[in-house]
Amino acid sequence: MGYAERFSLEGRIGLVTGAASGLGLSISQVLAEAGAHVVLTDVDGAALERARAAVKESGGSAEAHVLDVSDRGALRAAADEVAARHGSLDIMVANAGITAGPGYLTDAGQINAVDDTQWDRVLGINLTGVFASIQAAAKHMKRQRSGRILAVASVAGLKSEVMCGYAYTATKAAVVNLVRQAAMELAPYDVMVNGIAPGPFRTNIAGGRIRQPEVEAQFASMVPLGRIADPEEIKGLALLLSSHASSFITGVTIPIDGGIMAK
Ligand SMILES: NC(=O)c1ccc[n+]([C@@H]2O[C@H](COP(=O)([O-])OP(=O)(O)OC[C@H]3O[C@@H](n4cnc5c(N)ncnc54)[C@H](O)[C@@H]3O)[C@@H](O)[C@H]2O)c1
């Protein structure tokens, strides 16, 4: 097998949550560039339509469905519908996630300021949404006896993180163990389950706060490479974990963090 075949996704069907922006959009783009048909899903219909058009304009095969990952029934129905219509569901990228506000250095981020409603909302999207995405995909991948599941965690799930709120660090840590647990159950079916743990990327998370010069500088100062990342830089790892090139990798969450986890 040559390197191009090793990384090819020709004929595969992929579903990406939170695909309208940032990392989800970049991952959708690379899956399509490698030959997959990509089902972009997101809660933001207008941005989703722009994302679908962008993937198609660069020659990719794509469709778009409005989907809120905190609605477990809708998530399962979407996976079932995609698998029925296309004949398989080969790649699931559980990417959708939201901020839980600032970390404990600001008053609003301290433990006694954590708001119950916000805690529940972050858990519903960042944890239950990821679990439901893995669950919805597993049903089809077990039957197919093949598949790739990627969950987007964070370096904030691998260690404490001064810049992130409690619910964010807790849900991202939970995703890391969800990945291990599902990887064990699904290994006999040749379904690989892995996580991606990004450091700071220049996306629209938290209303694009990370792109404000002073916030970007604060994040950059924590990164050994001395900068935050462009969303494009997620593409290599996402393609690796979606393709045959990672045929012996399962149950791990790989940091993509400019060196943060090595400090
Ligand atoms: N940007 C970073 O620095 C960074 C670092 C570590 C981890 N992450 C993770 O990467 C993932 C993607 O975030 P991003 O940085 O690209 O942010 P982003 O805000 O640019 O994109 C997130 C997308 O998810 C969508 N979304 C939000 N709630 C949703 C829901 N309930 N259902 C479906 N879609 C929903 C948004 O509409 C948006 O299009 C998240 O899980 C985030 O926690 C980001």
The ligand as an SDF file (V2000), in Angstrom:
LIG
                    3D

 44 48  0  0  0  0  0  0  0  0999 V2000
  -10.1020   26.5700   19.8530 N   0  0  0  0  0  0  0  0  0  0  0  0
   -9.3960   26.0380   20.8140 C   0  0  0  0  0  0  0  0  0  0  0  0
   -8.4340   26.6310   21.2770 O   0  0  0  0  0  0  0  0  0  0  0  0
   -9.7450   24.6700   21.3460 C   0  0  0  0  0  0  0  0  0  0  0  0
   -8.8280   24.0600   22.2170 C   0  0  0  0  0  0  0  0  0  0  0  0
   -9.1290   22.7980   22.7150 C   0  0  0  0  0  0  0  0  0  0  0  0
  -10.2990   22.1660   22.3500 C   0  0  0  0  0  0  0  0  0  0  0  0
  -11.1640   22.7900   21.5050 N   0  0  0  0  0  0  0  0  0  0  0  0
  -12.3990   22.0740   21.1600 C   0  0  0  0  0  0  0  0  0  0  0  0
  -12.5520   22.0230   19.7700 O   0  0  0  0  0  0  0  0  0  0  0  0
  -13.9310   21.8290   19.4610 C   0  0  0  0  0  0  0  0  0  0  0  0
  -14.3400   22.7980   18.3810 C   0  0  0  0  0  0  0  0  0  0  0  0
  -14.2720   24.1160   18.8980 O   0  0  0  0  0  0  0  0  0  0  0  0
  -13.7310   25.3610   18.0550 P   0  0  0  0  0  0  0  0  0  0  0  0
  -12.5880   25.9180   18.7910 O   0  0  0  0  0  0  0  0  0  0  0  0
  -13.5780   24.9970   16.6270 O   0  0  0  0  0  0  0  0  0  0  0  0
  -14.9370   26.3860   18.2840 O   0  0  0  0  0  0  0  0  0  0  0  0
  -15.9290   27.1330   17.2770 P   0  0  0  0  0  0  0  0  0  0  0  0
  -16.8370   27.9050   18.1830 O   0  0  0  0  0  0  0  0  0  0  0  0
  -15.1760   27.8490   16.2230 O   0  0  0  0  0  0  0  0  0  0  0  0
  -16.7460   25.9450   16.6040 O   0  0  0  0  0  0  0  0  0  0  0  0
  -17.6420   25.1580   17.3550 C   0  0  0  0  0  0  0  0  0  0  0  0
  -18.8790   24.8510   16.5240 C   0  0  0  0  0  0  0  0  0  0  0  0
  -19.7310   24.0230   17.3240 O   0  0  0  0  0  0  0  0  0  0  0  0
  -21.0600   24.4770   17.1490 C   0  0  0  0  0  0  0  0  0  0  0  0
  -21.8860   24.1030   18.2850 N   0  0  0  0  0  0  0  0  0  0  0  0
  -21.9780   24.7030   19.4970 C   0  0  0  0  0  0  0  0  0  0  0  0
  -22.8940   24.0850   20.2390 N   0  0  0  0  0  0  0  0  0  0  0  0
  -23.3950   23.0790   19.4890 C   0  0  0  0  0  0  0  0  0  0  0  0
  -24.3740   22.0860   19.7070 C   0  0  0  0  0  0  0  0  0  0  0  0
  -25.0760   22.0420   20.8540 N   0  0  0  0  0  0  0  0  0  0  0  0
  -24.6280   21.1910   18.7190 N   0  0  0  0  0  0  0  0  0  0  0  0
  -23.9600   21.2540   17.5490 C   0  0  0  0  0  0  0  0  0  0  0  0
  -23.0380   22.1780   17.2820 N   0  0  0  0  0  0  0  0  0  0  0  0
  -22.7550   23.0820   18.2460 C   0  0  0  0  0  0  0  0  0  0  0  0
  -20.9440   25.9850   16.9690 C   0  0  0  0  0  0  0  0  0  0  0  0
  -22.1070   26.5200   16.3270 O   0  0  0  0  0  0  0  0  0  0  0  0
  -19.6860   26.1040   16.1400 C   0  0  0  0  0  0  0  0  0  0  0  0
  -19.9690   26.0810   14.7580 O   0  0  0  0  0  0  0  0  0  0  0  0
  -14.6860   22.0110   20.7800 C   0  0  0  0  0  0  0  0  0  0  0  0
  -15.0100   20.7490   21.3250 O   0  0  0  0  0  0  0  0  0  0  0  0
  -13.6740   22.7190   21.6540 C   0  0  0  0  0  0  0  0  0  0  0  0
  -13.8900   22.4930   23.0170 O   0  0  0  0  0  0  0  0  0  0  0  0
  -10.9200   24.0170   20.9980 C   0  0  0  0  0  0  0  0  0  0  0  0
  1  2  1  0
  2  3  2  0
  2  4  1  0
  4  5  1  0
  4 44  2  0
  5  6  2  0
  6  7  1  0
  7  8  2  0
  8  9  1  0
  8 44  1  0
  9 10  1  0
  9 42  1  0
 10 11  1  0
 11 12  1  0
 11 40  1  0
 12 13  1  0
 13 14  1  0
 14 15  2  0
 14 16  1  0
 14 17  1  0
 17 18  1  0
 18 19  2  0
 18 20  1  0
 18 21  1  0
 21 22  1  0
 22 23  1  0
 23 24  1  0
 23 38  1  0
 24 25  1  0
 25 26  1  0
 25 36  1  0
 26 27  1  0
 26 35  1  0
 27 28  2  0
 28 29  1  0
 29 30  1  0
 29 35  2  0
 30 31  1  0
 30 32  2  0
 32 33  1  0
 33 34  2  0
 34 35  1  0
 36 37  1  0
 36 38  1  0
 38 39  1  0
 40 41  1  0
 40 42  1  0
 42 43  1  0
M  CHG  2   8   1  16  -1
M  END
$$$$
